[in-house]
Each structure stands twice: as structure tokens, then as C-alpha cells.
Amino acid sequence: MATSRTAQHRQRALALMTDHPLIDSHVDLPYVMRALTKKPVETVKQIAGTFPGDVDVPRMRAGKVGGLFMSVWIPCGPGTDFLAPSHDVRDALEEIDMIQLLMKESDFQAARSAADVRAAFKAGKFATLIGVEGGHMLGNSLSVLRIWAQLAFASSAGSGGPMTAVHPGNGLSKLGEALIGEMNRLGIMVDISHVSDETMRQAIKLSKAPVIFSHSNARAECDHPRNVPDDVLEMIGSGEGKNRGVVQCVFYPAFTDPVKPTLERVADHLEYMAGKCGKAHVGIASDFGRSSCHVQPRADRVDGMEHGVEGLEDASKYPDLIAEMLARGWTDEEVIGLMGGNLLRVMDEVDEVQLALAGEEASAEVYEERTDIPAVKGAWADYLPDAVRRYLTQNEEK
């Protein structure tokens, strides 16, 4: 869609961004930090200056960023049910550790609630939250989720795609259903970007709290299996029977337009999704720090970045997208919601559900395919008291 975006629109965008926080719900900076050196923690201090990739403090300041979810992501390895031993949990914790160290730097401030975000913004800091992208980092354990609740705020069950069916119907397993309830109880946002379509539908129906799509676009605008189909978009909204969640529009080229990914096409996705679920239910997610290996290379690019969304190349460019939405007729209040107000509302409502569920017990659900529990095999058995071993033997005989 062609618009008449002007300098006045950008001026207005900057004014709104000065008074209201723009919150990016998906930034893959920790993955970049982990890739740069044998000692990734050393990169924490470097982000204040020029940093490889598309995100650093100078560009975030130029882009008027108010807050961001640092994404904890590691590659999703081969296999089906993630039963084989791996380093996934360790690697996730190492990225969380880097984020927590970054939160102590002068430009950043830790946030867990909407009130925390507003306080950081008022103080001139980047409100910094943690999102975990990929249920494989749970190691099939709700115990790990409960530890995350002490460290992280959002979690996504999807990482990779398209997804091969593992369970009947390609939806949630029994453990997955328990996971949704436990996330509600713990006050962790249920993030359903990049899960299967059936998992999206089931999670929305099961969740007592608003869900989020932390970084997804509209499948009708770009036919990619990781984008959201119309029937799912129509489950989100403010009407009766709708989930009051939010869909955060992503800048990732392959999910925007694999041939001509531009700022205007991102705006097209925003408008389309707003038309399906309402302007109070959309937001912004750059996916900066990501590879663009799934998009067609563009030989005509002259800025040294052969992959990426034209007009949204790095963290300095957010004002241009806000200006585009103003040029398309979005009101100041609608834009304030888009920038972060809608997401903050969801965070508040997730916290309300957590308070309402405060009396519930932790879920004891365990993935039925695990064979390491009860812990009575190999070295585990060697350290069990004799009385316990006799008890187990008697039970086996029964």
C-alpha cells in the first residue's frame, strides 16, 4: 500500500515515542552475544557502543526504544520428543545469565510487570524482560518452568518449523495442556508464536489469561507455516468469547514478504491483523539479531545488508514504522497501543490471573514418555537406602 508518509508524520511519531514506551517483544541479542566469543559474558559491556548486528545502545536510543524482551533461544535439535540428553537447559540458563548481567548495566533496567516497564521508561532506561523461545529448553519438565518463573517472564513453545506432527492431531500433549495451566498459575505469558496451528487453537481455548504471539505475521499476507491463519486471528479480540491477547508483528523477511520485504509490507501485516482482531490487539516485534537465511537474497541492496526488511534494517528505524502507521490514519491512541500499550495491558491481565490462581497447587504432571522417573535405575539405585529398595521390590512383586 502506497502512503504519503511525511516529515510531519515522523515528527509526530518521535513525540509519541518520547512520552510512551515502544516495547519490542522479540530481540535475539543474547544469541548474537553467545556467538561472538569464547567468553560471551565479556560482550555485556560492549553493547553500550557499536556492536555487530542490528542492535546496540546507540541505535536503540536513536530508535526511541522504551523496552524489549530479550529472547532466550538456542537451535532446536533433531528428534521428536526431546527425550535424549542435551545441553538445552544449560545453554538457556547461560543466556538468561547474560541478560541478567546486562540488566545491571547503566542503560538497562530489569522489568517483570507493566509497572516496572513504566518505571524504567520514566527513568530513561530500557525496560528489559526475558522471553524463552522454545519448549525444547524445558527438557520435558514443569520443574524447569517453575525455575524459569523466578528468572523469566514469557515463554514460547515453538522454535523451528514447519512442524512435523508428533502427537495425534499435531496439538498439545497431556503435558502441554498442563504447561498452559502452570504458566497461568505462575504468571508467565503463554507465547504461541511458531507452534502448530492446532496448538495455537488449543492453547487459546485452554488459557485463562490473554496469550501473546511474540513475533508472528498474518498467513493471508505471507503464506508461511509460522504465520498465523485467519481462524486463529479471529480467536483474539475484545468481543465475547475472544481471548484478549496480542499479536506482535515481526520484521523477519521470510514472514513478511520473501521477495520484497519492506517497511510498508510490515505495515500491511499490521493493518490486516488489526482488521481481524482489532487495533487493541496488535504490537511490534523486530526479531532483530536473527538470521535471514530463509529469504531470497536481493542483489539490488547497496547498504551492505543483502537480507532484511527495507526501511527497518536496525534498531534505529522504529520511528519510521510508527510514522507509517500515522500516515495510514491510525490515531495517536491507537499508535500508543501498538507501540506497547496493548502489550502492557496483557501483562497486567496475566498478573491478575496469577493472583486469582494463587491458591492452586503446582502441577505434578510428568511427560508420559520419560523413562528416567522413578529414579531407580543405574547409579540412582546404588544410593537409595535399603528400606527404600525393599519397598520398591515389594511394590514390583505386587
C-alpha positions, 0 to 999 in steps of 0.5 A, a space after each residue: 500500500 502506497 502512503 504519503 508518509 511525511 516529515 510531519 508524520 515522523 515528527 509526530 511519531 518521535 513525540 509519541 515515542 518520547 512520552 510512551 514506551 515502544 516495547 519490542 517483544 522479540 530481540 535475539 541479542 543474547 544469541 548474537 552475544 553467545 556467538 561472538 566469543 569464547 567468553 560471551 559474558 565479556 560482550 555485556 559491556 560492549 553493547 553500550 557502543 557499536 556492536 555487530 548486528 542490528 542492535 546496540 545502545 546507540 541505535 536503540 536510543 536513536 530508535 526511541 526504544 522504551 523496552 524489549 524482551 530479550 529472547 532466550 533461544 538456542 537451535 532446536 535439535 533433531 528428534 521428536 520428543 526431546 527425550 535424549 540428553 542435551 545441553 538445552 537447559 544449560 545453554 538457556 540458563 547461560 543466556 538468561 545469565 547474560 541478560 541478567 548481567 546486562 540488566 545491571 548495566 547503566 542503560 538497562 533496567 530489569 522489568 517483570 510487570 507493566 509497572 516496572 516497564 513504566 518505571 524504567 521508561 520514566 527513568 530513561 532506561 530500557 525496560 528489559 524482560 526475558 522471553 524463552 523461545 522454545 519448549 525444547 529448553 524445558 527438557 520435558 519438565 514443569 520443574 524447569 518452568 517453575 525455575 524459569 518463573 523466578 528468572 523469566 517472564 514469557 515463554 514460547 513453545 515453538 522454535 523451528 518449523 514447519 512442524 512435523 506432527 508428533 502427537 495425534 492431531 499435531 496439538 498439545 500433549 497431556 503435558 502441554 495442556 498442563 504447561 498452559 495451566 502452570 504458566 497461568 498459575 505462575 504468571 508467565 505469558 503463554 507465547 504461541 508464536 511458531 507452534 502448530 496451528 492446532 496448538 495455537 487453537 488449543 492453547 487459546 481455548 485452554 488459557 485463562 489469561 490473554 496469550 501473546 504471539 511474540 513475533 508472528 505475521 498474518 498467513 493471508 499476507 505471507 503464506 508461511 507455516 509460522 504465520 498465523 491463519 485467519 481462524 486463529 486471528 479471529 480467536 483474539 479480540 475484545 468481543 465475547 468469547 475472544 481471548 484478549 491477547 496480542 499479536 506482535 508483528 515481526 520484521 523477519 523477511 521470510 514472514 513478511 514478504 520473501 521477495 520484497 520485504 519492506 517497511 510498508 509490507 510490515 505495515 500491511 501485516 499490521 493493518 490486516 491483523 488489526 482488521 481481524 482482531 482489532 487495533 487493541 490487539 496488535 504490537 511490534 516485534 523486530 526479531 532483530 539479531 536473527 538470521 535471514 537465511 530463509 529469504 531470497 537474497 536481493 542483489 539490488 541492496 547497496 547498504 551492505 545488508 543483502 537480507 532484511 526488511 527495507 526501511 527497518 534494517 536496525 534498531 534505529 528505524 522504529 520511528 519510521 514504522 510508527 510514522 507509517 502507521 500515522 500516515 495510514 490514519 491510525 490515531 495517536 491512541 491507537 499508535 500508543 497501543 501498538 507501540 506497547 500499550 496493548 502489550 502492557 495491558 496483557 501483562 497486567 491481565 496475566 498478573 491478575 490471573 496469577 493472583 486469582 490462581 494463587 491458591 492452586 497447587 503446582 502441577 505434578 504432571 510428568 511427560 508420559 514418555 520419560 523413562 528416567 522417573 522413578 529414579 531407580 535405575 543405574 547409579 540412582 539405585 546404588 544410593 537409595 537406602 535399603 528400606 527404600 529398595 525393599 519397598 520398591 521390590 515389594 511394590 514390583 512383586 505386587 
